[in-house]
Amino acid sequence: MKVKPLADRVMVKLEKSESKTAGGLFIPDTAQEKTQTGTVVAVGDDKEVIKVKSGDKVMYDKYAGTQVKIDDVEHLILKMADIIAIIE
């Protein structure tokens, strides 16, 4: 399935949380905290507002966006205002 965000929206592929601690303990999915970083995979067409490009690694607000599953991969569709940093 192909999805293209509209206007000032950005689609981000979520990073996987670590499922194992440094000490070797496994953390179940239900106990893991939602990640706040991901990689931009698509951007909307509002070039005046959007400051990121496909491939950028970004950090976003904790409760931002709409989570969608595309081809069994978790993505988040966010407004550009919800992206708080580009990670270099």
Phi and psi in degrees as GROMACS dihedral restraints (atoms count N, CA, C in turn):
[ dihedral_restraints ]
;  ai    aj    ak    al  type     phi  dphi    fc
    3     4     5     6     1  -112.0    20    10
    4     5     6     7     1   130.6    20    10
    6     7     8     9     1  -126.0    20    10
    7     8     9    10     1   131.5    20    10
    9    10    11    12     1  -121.6    20    10
   10    11    12    13     1   118.8    20    10
   12    13    14    15     1   -65.6    20    10
   13    14    15    16     1   152.6    20    10
   15    16    17    18     1  -107.1    20    10
   16    17    18    19     1   159.0    20    10
   18    19    20    21     1    51.6    20    10
   19    20    21    22     1  -120.1    20    10
   21    22    23    24     1   -97.5    20    10
   22    23    24    25     1    25.3    20    10
   24    25    26    27     1   -95.1    20    10
   25    26    27    28     1   152.0    20    10
   27    28    29    30     1  -132.8    20    10
   28    29    30    31     1   136.2    20    10
   30    31    32    33     1  -102.0    20    10
   31    32    33    34     1   127.7    20    10
   33    34    35    36     1  -120.7    20    10
   34    35    36    37     1   132.1    20    10
   36    37    38    39     1   -83.2    20    10
   37    38    39    40     1   123.4    20    10
   39    40    41    42     1   -72.2    20    10
   40    41    42    43     1   145.1    20    10
   42    43    44    45     1   -83.0    20    10
   43    44    45    46     1   147.1    20    10
   45    46    47    48     1   -74.5    20    10
   46    47    48    49     1   140.4    20    10
   48    49    50    51     1   -76.4    20    10
   49    50    51    52     1   151.9    20    10
   51    52    53    54     1   -66.9    20    10
   52    53    54    55     1   129.0    20    10
   54    55    56    57     1   -99.7    20    10
   55    56    57    58     1     3.2    20    10
   57    58    59    60     1  -138.9    20    10
   58    59    60    61     1   134.7    20    10
   60    61    62    63     1   -78.6    20    10
   61    62    63    64     1   169.2    20    10
   63    64    65    66     1   -61.4    20    10
   64    65    66    67     1   -28.9    20    10
   66    67    68    69     1   -82.6    20    10
   67    68    69    70     1    -2.9    20    10
   69    70    71    72     1    98.2    20    10
   70    71    72    73     1     2.9    20    10
   72    73    74    75     1   -80.8    20    10
   73    74    75    76     1   140.0    20    10
   75    76    77    78     1   -88.8    20    10
   76    77    78    79     1   136.7    20    10
   78    79    80    81     1  -105.5    20    10
   79    80    81    82     1   122.6    20    10
   81    82    83    84     1   -67.5    20    10
   82    83    84    85     1   153.6    20    10
   84    85    86    87     1   -54.1    20    10
   85    86    87    88     1   -37.0    20    10
   87    88    89    90     1   -68.0    20    10
   88    89    90    91     1   -21.1    20    10
   90    91    92    93     1   -99.0    20    10
   91    92    93    94     1    -6.8    20    10
   93    94    95    96     1   -80.6    20    10
   94    95    96    97     1   141.3    20    10
   96    97    98    99     1   -81.9    20    10
   97    98    99   100     1   143.7    20    10
   99   100   101   102     1   -61.8    20    10
  100   101   102   103     1   133.6    20    10
  102   103   104   105     1   -70.7    20    10
  103   104   105   106     1   157.5    20    10
  105   106   107   108     1  -121.5    20    10
  106   107   108   109     1    21.5    20    10
  108   109   110   111     1  -132.3    20    10
  109   110   111   112     1   156.1    20    10
  111   112   113   114     1  -171.4    20    10
  112   113   114   115     1  -179.3    20    10
  114   115   116   117     1  -113.1    20    10
  115   116   117   118     1   130.8    20    10
  117   118   119   120     1   -68.2    20    10
  118   119   120   121     1   128.2    20    10
  120   121   122   123     1  -113.5    20    10
  121   122   123   124     1   -21.2    20    10
  123   124   125   126     1  -158.3    20    10
  124   125   126   127     1   149.3    20    10
  126   127   128   129     1  -128.9    20    10
  127   128   129   130     1   155.4    20    10
  129   130   131   132     1   -72.6    20    10
  130   131   132   133     1  -174.1    20    10
  132   133   134   135     1  -101.3    20    10
  133   134   135   136     1     8.3    20    10
  135   136   137   138     1   -86.9    20    10
  136   137   138   139     1    84.7    20    10
  138   139   140   141     1   -66.8    20    10
  139   140   141   142     1   -21.8    20    10
  141   142   143   144     1   -72.8    20    10
  142   143   144   145     1   -30.1    20    10
  144   145   146   147     1   -97.7    20    10
  145   146   147   148     1   -37.5    20    10
  147   148   149   150     1   -77.5    20    10
  148   149   150   151     1   123.0    20    10
  150   151   152   153     1  -112.4    20    10
  151   152   153   154     1     7.4    20    10
  153   154   155   156     1  -118.8    20    10
  154   155   156   157     1   164.0    20    10
  156   157   158   159     1  -131.9    20    10
  157   158   159   160     1   164.7    20    10
  159   160   161   162     1   -57.1    20    10
  160   161   162   163     1   133.0    20    10
  162   163   164   165     1   100.3    20    10
  163   164   165   166     1   -16.9    20    10
  165   166   167   168     1   -68.5    20    10
  166   167   168   169     1   139.5    20    10
  168   169   170   171     1   -92.7    20    10
  169   170   171   172     1   126.6    20    10
  171   172   173   174     1  -128.4    20    10
  172   173   174   175     1   161.3    20    10
  174   175   176   177     1  -116.2    20    10
  175   176   177   178     1   139.6    20    10
  177   178   179   180     1  -134.6    20    10
  178   179   180   181     1   165.5    20    10
  180   181   182   183     1   -58.5    20    10
  181   182   183   184     1   147.0    20    10
  183   184   185   186     1   -58.9    20    10
  184   185   186   187     1   -43.5    20    10
  186   187   188   189     1  -107.5    20    10
  187   188   189   190     1    24.6    20    10
  189   190   191   192     1   -86.5    20    10
  190   191   192   193     1   156.2    20    10
  192   193   194   195     1    80.4    20    10
  193   194   195   196     1   179.1    20    10
  195   196   197   198     1  -120.0    20    10
  196   197   198   199     1   123.6    20    10
  198   199   200   201     1   -83.9    20    10
  199   200   201   202     1   133.2    20    10
  201   202   203   204     1  -134.6    20    10
  202   203   204   205     1   150.3    20    10
  204   205   206   207     1  -110.7    20    10
  205   206   207   208     1   120.4    20    10
  207   208   209   210     1  -121.8    20    10
  208   209   210   211     1   118.6    20    10
  210   211   212   213     1    51.6    20    10
  211   212   213   214     1    45.8    20    10
  213   214   215   216     1    64.3    20    10
  214   215   216   217     1    20.1    20    10
  216   217   218   219     1  -119.6    20    10
  217   218   219   220     1   131.0    20    10
  219   220   221   222     1   -76.4    20    10
  220   221   222   223     1   130.7    20    10
  222   223   224   225     1  -130.1    20    10
  223   224   225   226     1   164.0    20    10
  225   226   227   228     1  -131.5    20    10
  226   227   228   229     1   131.6    20    10
  228   229   230   231     1  -103.5    20    10
  229   230   231   232     1   118.4    20    10
  231   232   233   234     1  -122.4    20    10
  232   233   234   235     1   159.2    20    10
  234   235   236   237     1   -80.5    20    10
  235   236   237   238     1   149.9    20    10
  237   238   239   240     1   -56.7    20    10
  238   239   240   241     1   -34.8    20    10
  240   241   242   243     1   -63.5    20    10
  241   242   243   244     1   -21.9    20    10
  243   244   245   246     1   -82.1    20    10
  244   245   246   247     1   -12.2    20    10
  246   247   248   249     1   -84.1    20    10
  247   248   249   250     1   123.7    20    10
  249   250   251   252     1  -104.7    20    10
  250   251   252   253     1   -14.5    20    10
  252   253   254   255     1  -164.7    20    10
  253   254   255   256     1   152.9    20    10
  255   256   257   258     1  -102.7    20    10
  256   257   258   259     1   129.9    20    10
  258   259   260   261     1   -94.6    20    10
  259   260   261   262     1   123.3    20    10
